[in-house]
Amino acid sequence: MNIIDELSWRGAVNQMTDEEGLRKLTEEKSISLYCGVDPTGDSMHIGHLIPFMMLKRFANAGHHPYVVIGGGTGAIGDPSGRKTERQLQTLDKIKANAEKLKAQFMHLFGDSENITFVNNYDWLSQISLLDFLRDYGKLFSVNIMLSKEVVASRLEAGISFTEFSYQILQSIDFEHLFAHNDVQLQIGGADQWGNITAGIDTIRKIHGSEAKAYGLTIPLMLKSDGTKFGKTAGGAVWLDPEKTSPFEFYQFWLNQDDADVVKYLKYFTFLSKEEIDALAESVEKEPEKRLAQRRLAEEVTKFVHSPEALKEAQNITEALYHGSIADLSEHELEQAFGKMPTVDVSNEEKDVVNWLVDSQIYKSKRQAREDITHGAVTINGVKVTALDEIVKPHKNSNGKFVIVRKGKKKYTLARVHQ
């Protein structure tokens, strides 16, 4: 299957500047293409993941992706999707963010030689103000720039010249890569269409109207209920395991709705059409088994994190589902309970009734005794059976944690002061 046909089947294409020309080009030869990300933060979230999975698909089909980390454009700020001006960051902060993003990309793409990382600060910082105005400013019509949706949507509230000029900088990126690296295709989100087409226009004004440069955007990702994909009650779902643990990440995908799961299998996994069709059938015929959700969670967690992180996430899920946490490792305990209700306790050994009250997990000794007597309290995955039992930290926590469960699902993490 041609790469363009595969992307279309996966529902991963929103717009293309010249579908027939791009399909023909990708059939004739291995092409170079790029997608950029500005280092305005120190981690990508899953919304960023979609276009870069597209690059990975092109790489798997034998093409050569370039990842452009926007050390230059990130210093300016893309107005896309915003109603107000961005707060400018220091160059040191942008540089630090760029290093972290590059590490994430290298993890996603592995040790493949078929990918190149570049930073647009390297060429944008070399352009003087006079060169910018003479060599590039003359190529842009203010009337056309104002008509671009990303700018037009900001005119009422106001937009600075700094952010207004962002599309010129991104156009310079495409022209630079076209001229120096034979990059012929730019990929981006649906909101990048105006910037991409501006880049193609710039290339043709400099290199001639027959220059073969193309643009492709991905659809805005929405859930079946029309709400934005990728947000949870706790905020964005990050690729950085310190911001969103692999267990939380795994749970996000595992809990997707039946109405969305097949679409996400197409977008976010490298499973074949036959495999996805079979999972789609399972959603129709035996949805209670949630086979599609489980496979989605496995594939994306393994791709973004690692097989080892996936195994940990599965161990935690299994332990919590069956209420057996006694054998979880320290790292697994931190992932499972780190964002659950937490109390701080001393390392003084006490009987369970006094310990539960002193830690403020229970308000009264009477209620604590009653729940223990009825078998409703577990400590570190083991049901408490005696009122005089001494509470000790979880055996695998290096003395750091005590995990309390009241009833079937109400967990509290007690952090032990050393």
C-alpha positions as CSV (number, residue, x, y, z in Angstrom):
1,M,0.0,0.0,0.0
2,N,1.3,3.4,-0.9
3,I,2.1,5.6,2.1
4,I,-0.5,8.2,1.1
5,D,-3.1,5.5,0.7
6,E,-2.2,4.0,4.1
7,L,-2.5,7.4,5.8
8,S,-5.9,8.0,4.1
9,W,-7.1,4.6,5.3
10,R,-6.1,5.4,8.8
11,G,-8.0,8.7,8.6
12,A,-4.8,10.6,9.3
13,V,-5.1,13.1,6.5
14,N,-7.0,16.4,6.8
15,Q,-5.6,18.3,3.8
16,M,-3.0,17.9,1.1
17,T,-1.8,20.6,-1.3
18,D,-1.5,18.2,-4.2
19,E,-2.6,14.6,-3.4
20,E,-1.9,13.2,-6.9
21,G,1.5,14.8,-7.2
22,L,2.5,13.7,-3.7
23,R,1.4,10.1,-4.3
24,K,3.3,10.0,-7.6
25,L,6.4,11.5,-5.9
26,T,6.4,8.9,-3.0
27,E,6.0,6.1,-5.6
28,E,8.9,7.3,-7.7
29,K,11.6,7.7,-5.0
30,S,12.4,8.0,-1.3
31,I,11.6,11.6,-0.2
32,S,12.6,13.7,2.7
33,L,10.0,15.4,4.8
34,Y,9.7,17.2,8.1
35,C,7.6,18.2,11.0
36,G,8.5,20.8,13.6
37,V,7.9,21.3,17.3
38,D,8.7,24.5,19.3
39,P,10.4,23.9,22.7
40,T,7.9,26.0,24.6
41,G,7.7,23.2,27.2
42,D,10.0,20.4,28.4
43,S,7.8,17.5,27.2
44,M,5.4,16.7,24.4
45,H,1.9,15.5,25.2
46,I,-0.1,13.0,23.2
47,G,-1.6,15.7,21.0
48,H,2.0,16.2,19.7
49,L,2.3,12.5,19.1
50,I,0.1,12.3,16.0
51,P,2.2,14.1,13.4
52,F,5.4,12.5,14.6
53,M,3.8,9.0,14.3
54,M,3.2,10.1,10.7
55,L,6.9,10.7,10.3
56,K,7.6,7.3,11.8
57,R,5.2,5.7,9.2
58,F,7.0,7.5,6.4
59,A,10.3,6.2,7.8
60,N,9.0,2.7,7.9
61,A,8.0,3.1,4.3
62,G,11.6,4.0,3.4
63,H,11.4,7.8,3.4
64,H,13.7,10.2,5.4
65,P,12.1,12.3,8.1
66,Y,13.6,15.4,9.6
67,V,12.5,16.6,13.0
68,V,12.9,20.4,13.3
69,I,13.2,21.5,16.9
70,G,12.2,25.2,16.9
71,G,15.0,26.8,18.9
72,G,14.4,29.9,16.7
73,T,10.7,29.9,16.2
74,G,10.2,28.9,19.9
75,A,11.8,32.2,20.9
76,I,9.0,34.0,19.0
77,G,5.9,31.9,19.7
78,D,3.3,30.5,17.3
79,P,0.0,32.4,17.6
80,S,-1.9,29.3,16.4
81,G,-4.7,28.2,18.7
82,R,-4.2,31.1,21.1
83,K,-6.3,34.1,22.0
84,T,-3.5,36.1,23.7
85,E,0.2,36.7,23.3
86,R,2.6,34.1,24.5
87,Q,4.9,34.8,27.4
88,L,8.3,34.9,25.9
89,Q,10.8,32.5,27.4
90,T,14.6,33.0,27.9
91,L,16.9,31.5,25.3
92,D,18.4,29.3,28.1
93,K,15.0,27.9,29.0
94,I,14.3,27.2,25.3
95,K,17.6,25.5,24.9
96,A,17.0,23.3,27.9
97,N,13.5,22.4,26.7
98,A,15.0,21.6,23.2
99,E,17.4,19.1,24.7
100,K,14.6,17.3,26.6
101,L,12.4,17.1,23.5
102,K,15.2,15.7,21.4
103,A,15.7,13.0,23.9
104,Q,12.0,12.1,23.7
105,F,12.2,12.0,19.9
106,M,15.3,9.8,20.0
107,H,13.5,7.4,22.2
108,L,10.5,7.3,19.9
109,F,12.5,6.7,16.8
110,G,15.1,4.5,18.3
111,D,18.6,4.2,16.9
112,S,17.4,4.5,13.3
113,E,19.8,6.2,10.9
114,N,16.9,7.1,8.7
115,I,16.0,10.3,10.7
116,T,17.7,13.7,11.1
117,F,17.3,16.2,14.0
118,V,17.9,19.8,13.3
119,N,17.3,23.1,15.2
120,N,16.1,26.1,13.3
121,Y,18.0,28.4,15.6
122,D,21.1,27.4,13.6
123,W,19.9,29.2,10.5
124,L,17.3,31.7,11.7
125,S,19.8,33.2,14.1
126,Q,22.2,33.9,11.2
127,I,19.8,36.2,9.4
128,S,20.2,39.9,10.0
129,L,17.3,42.2,10.2
130,L,18.1,43.8,6.8
131,D,18.5,40.4,5.2
132,F,15.2,39.3,6.7
133,L,13.3,42.4,5.3
134,R,15.0,42.4,1.9
135,D,15.3,38.7,1.1
136,Y,12.1,37.4,2.7
137,G,9.8,40.3,3.7
138,K,9.5,41.3,0.1
139,L,8.0,37.9,-0.7
140,F,5.1,38.3,1.6
141,S,1.9,40.2,1.0
142,V,0.4,41.6,4.2
143,N,-3.0,41.2,2.7
144,I,-2.5,37.5,2.3
145,M,-0.9,37.1,5.7
146,L,-3.9,38.8,7.3
147,S,-6.3,36.4,5.6
148,K,-4.6,33.4,7.1
149,E,-7.0,31.9,9.7
150,V,-4.5,31.8,12.5
151,V,-3.9,35.6,12.1
152,A,-7.5,36.6,11.2
153,S,-8.8,34.9,14.4
154,R,-6.5,37.2,16.5
155,L,-7.2,40.6,14.8
156,E,-10.0,41.6,17.0
157,A,-8.1,40.9,20.2
158,G,-4.8,42.1,18.7
159,I,-1.6,40.5,17.6
160,S,1.9,41.7,17.9
161,F,4.3,42.1,14.9
162,T,6.4,39.4,16.6
163,E,3.7,36.7,16.4
164,F,2.4,38.1,13.1
165,S,5.9,37.4,11.6
166,Y,5.9,33.7,12.8
167,Q,4.6,32.4,9.5
168,I,7.5,34.1,7.7
169,L,10.0,32.3,10.0
170,Q,8.3,28.9,9.4
171,S,8.3,29.6,5.7
172,I,12.1,30.2,5.9
173,D,12.4,26.8,7.6
174,F,10.7,25.0,4.7
175,E,12.7,26.9,2.1
176,H,16.0,26.3,4.0
177,L,15.3,22.5,4.3
178,F,14.2,22.4,0.6
179,A,17.3,24.1,-0.6
180,H,19.9,22.4,1.7
181,N,18.4,19.0,2.4
182,D,16.0,18.3,-0.5
183,V,13.0,18.2,1.9
184,Q,9.9,18.3,-0.2
185,L,7.1,17.7,2.2
186,Q,6.0,19.4,5.5
187,I,3.6,17.7,7.9
188,G,1.7,19.5,10.6
189,G,-1.6,19.8,12.5
190,A,-4.7,21.2,10.9
191,D,-4.0,24.6,12.4
192,Q,-0.6,24.7,10.5
193,W,-2.2,24.8,7.1
194,G,-1.6,28.5,6.6
195,N,2.0,28.3,7.7
196,I,2.7,25.3,5.4
197,T,1.1,26.8,2.3
198,A,3.0,30.1,3.0
199,G,6.2,28.0,3.0
200,I,5.4,26.4,-0.3
201,D,4.7,29.8,-1.9
202,T,8.0,31.0,-0.6
203,I,9.8,28.0,-2.1
204,R,8.2,28.6,-5.5
205,K,9.0,32.4,-5.5
206,I,12.6,31.6,-4.8
207,H,13.1,28.4,-6.8
208,G,10.6,28.7,-9.5
209,S,6.9,27.8,-9.9
210,E,7.7,24.2,-10.9
211,A,9.5,23.5,-7.5
212,K,8.0,20.3,-6.1
213,A,7.1,21.1,-2.5
214,Y,4.0,19.7,-0.8
215,G,2.0,20.1,2.4
216,L,0.0,17.6,4.4
217,T,-2.0,18.2,7.6
218,I,-3.6,15.9,10.1
219,P,-7.2,16.3,11.4
220,L,-8.0,17.9,14.7
221,M,-8.4,15.0,17.0
222,L,-11.8,15.0,18.7
223,K,-13.6,12.3,20.8
224,S,-16.9,10.9,19.6
225,D,-18.7,13.3,21.9
226,G,-17.1,16.3,20.2
227,T,-14.7,17.2,23.0
228,K,-11.0,17.6,22.6
229,F,-8.9,14.5,22.7
230,G,-6.0,14.1,25.1
231,K,-7.2,15.8,28.2
232,T,-8.1,14.2,31.5
233,A,-9.4,15.6,34.8
234,G,-5.7,15.9,35.8
235,G,-4.7,17.8,32.7
236,A,-2.7,16.9,29.7
237,V,-1.4,13.3,29.1
238,W,2.4,13.8,28.8
239,L,5.0,11.7,27.2
240,D,7.5,12.4,30.0
241,P,7.1,9.6,32.6
242,E,7.8,12.0,35.4
243,K,4.7,14.1,34.4
244,T,2.4,11.2,33.5
245,S,3.6,7.8,34.8
246,P,3.5,4.8,32.4
247,F,0.7,3.4,34.6
248,E,-1.4,6.5,34.2
249,F,-0.5,6.6,30.5
250,Y,-1.6,3.0,30.1
251,Q,-4.8,3.6,32.0
252,F,-5.7,6.6,29.7
253,W,-5.7,4.3,26.7
254,L,-7.3,1.4,28.4
255,N,-10.3,3.6,29.4
256,Q,-11.1,4.8,25.9
257,D,-14.7,4.6,24.7
258,D,-15.9,1.9,22.3
259,A,-16.9,4.6,19.9
260,D,-13.3,5.9,19.7
261,V,-11.1,3.0,20.1
262,V,-10.9,1.8,16.5
263,K,-10.1,5.3,15.3
264,Y,-7.3,5.5,17.8
265,L,-5.9,2.1,16.8
266,K,-5.6,3.5,13.3
267,Y,-4.0,6.7,14.4
268,F,-1.7,5.6,17.2
269,T,-0.6,2.0,16.4
270,F,1.4,0.3,13.7
271,L,-1.0,-2.7,13.6
272,S,-2.0,-3.9,10.1
273,K,-5.4,-3.3,8.6
274,E,-6.2,-7.0,9.2
275,E,-5.4,-6.8,12.9
276,I,-7.4,-3.6,13.4
277,D,-10.4,-5.0,11.4
278,A,-10.4,-8.0,13.7
279,L,-10.3,-5.8,16.8
280,A,-13.1,-3.6,15.3
281,E,-15.2,-6.8,15.0
282,S,-14.5,-7.6,18.7
283,V,-15.8,-4.2,19.7
284,E,-19.0,-5.0,17.8
285,K,-19.5,-8.6,19.0
286,E,-17.9,-8.8,22.4
287,P,-17.4,-5.2,23.7
288,E,-17.3,-6.4,27.4
289,K,-13.9,-8.1,26.8
290,R,-12.4,-4.7,25.8
291,L,-9.8,-6.4,23.6
292,A,-9.4,-3.4,21.4
293,Q,-8.7,-1.1,24.4
294,R,-6.3,-3.5,25.9
295,R,-4.3,-3.8,22.6
296,L,-4.4,0.0,22.1
297,A,-3.0,0.6,25.6
298,E,-0.3,-2.1,25.1
299,E,0.9,-0.8,21.7
300,V,1.0,2.9,22.6
301,T,2.6,2.4,26.0
302,K,5.3,0.2,24.6
303,F,6.0,2.6,21.7
304,V,6.1,5.8,23.9
305,H,7.8,4.2,27.0
306,S,9.2,0.7,26.7
307,P,8.2,-3.0,26.9
308,E,9.5,-2.9,30.5
309,A,7.3,0.1,31.4
310,L,4.3,-1.7,29.8
311,K,4.9,-4.7,32.0
312,E,5.0,-2.5,35.1
313,A,1.8,-0.8,34.1
314,Q,0.1,-4.2,33.5
315,N,1.4,-5.5,36.9
316,I,0.0,-2.5,38.7
317,T,-3.4,-2.8,36.8
318,E,-3.6,-6.5,37.7
319,A,-2.7,-5.9,41.3
320,L,-5.2,-3.1,41.8
321,Y,-8.0,-5.0,39.9
322,H,-7.6,-8.0,42.2
323,G,-6.6,-6.0,45.3
324,S,-3.3,-7.7,45.6
325,I,-0.5,-5.2,45.9
326,A,1.8,-7.2,48.2
327,D,4.3,-8.0,45.5
328,L,4.6,-4.7,43.7
329,S,8.0,-3.1,43.5
330,E,8.9,0.3,45.1
331,H,8.7,2.0,41.6
332,E,5.4,0.3,40.9
333,L,4.0,1.5,44.2
334,E,5.0,5.0,43.5
335,Q,3.3,4.9,40.1
336,A,0.1,3.3,41.4
337,F,-0.4,5.4,44.5
338,G,1.7,8.6,44.0
339,K,-1.4,10.6,43.0
340,M,-3.9,9.0,45.3
341,P,-4.8,10.6,48.7
342,T,-1.6,10.8,50.7
343,V,-0.7,11.3,54.4
344,D,2.7,11.7,56.2
345,V,3.4,9.4,59.1
346,S,6.3,8.9,61.5
347,N,8.3,5.7,61.5
348,E,7.2,4.8,65.0
349,E,5.7,1.4,65.2
350,K,2.1,1.3,66.6
351,D,-0.8,-1.1,66.7
352,V,-3.1,-0.7,63.7
353,V,-6.0,1.0,65.5
354,N,-3.8,3.8,66.9
355,W,-1.8,4.0,63.7
356,L,-4.9,4.5,61.6
357,V,-6.3,7.3,63.8
358,D,-2.9,9.0,64.4
359,S,-2.4,9.1,60.6
360,Q,-5.9,10.6,60.2
361,I,-7.0,7.9,57.9
362,Y,-9.8,7.2,60.5
363,K,-11.3,9.9,62.7
364,S,-12.2,7.5,65.5
365,K,-10.8,4.3,67.1
366,R,-14.4,3.0,67.2
367,Q,-14.8,3.2,63.4
368,A,-11.3,1.7,62.9
369,R,-12.0,-1.3,65.2
370,E,-15.4,-1.8,63.5
371,D,-14.0,-1.9,60.0
372,I,-11.1,-4.2,61.0
373,T,-13.5,-6.6,62.7
374,H,-15.6,-6.7,59.5
375,G,-12.5,-7.4,57.3
376,A,-12.7,-4.0,55.5
377,V,-9.1,-2.9,56.1
378,T,-6.0,-4.1,54.2
379,I,-2.5,-2.9,54.9
380,N,0.1,-3.4,52.1
381,G,-2.2,-5.8,50.3
382,V,-2.9,-8.0,53.3
383,K,-6.2,-8.0,55.2
384,V,-5.8,-6.9,58.8
385,T,-7.3,-9.5,61.2
386,A,-6.1,-8.5,64.6
387,L,-6.7,-5.2,66.5
388,D,-3.2,-5.3,68.0
389,E,-1.4,-5.9,64.7
390,I,1.7,-3.7,64.3
391,V,1.8,-1.6,61.2
392,K,5.0,-1.8,59.2
393,P,6.0,-0.3,55.8
394,H,5.4,-2.3,52.6
395,K,8.1,-5.0,52.3
396,N,9.3,-3.7,48.9
397,S,9.2,0.0,49.6
398,N,12.5,0.3,51.4
399,G,10.7,1.6,54.4
400,K,9.0,4.4,52.6
401,F,5.4,3.5,52.1
402,V,2.4,2.0,53.9
403,I,-0.6,1.3,51.6
404,V,-4.0,1.3,53.3
405,R,-7.2,0.2,51.6
406,K,-10.7,0.8,53.1
407,G,-13.4,-1.3,51.6
408,K,-12.8,-2.4,48.0
409,K,-11.4,0.7,46.3
410,K,-10.5,3.5,48.7
411,Y,-6.7,3.6,48.9
412,T,-4.4,5.9,50.9
413,L,-0.7,6.2,50.6
414,A,1.2,6.8,53.8
415,R,4.7,8.2,53.3
416,V,7.0,7.3,56.2
417,H,9.4,9.9,57.5
418,Q,12.8,8.3,57.8
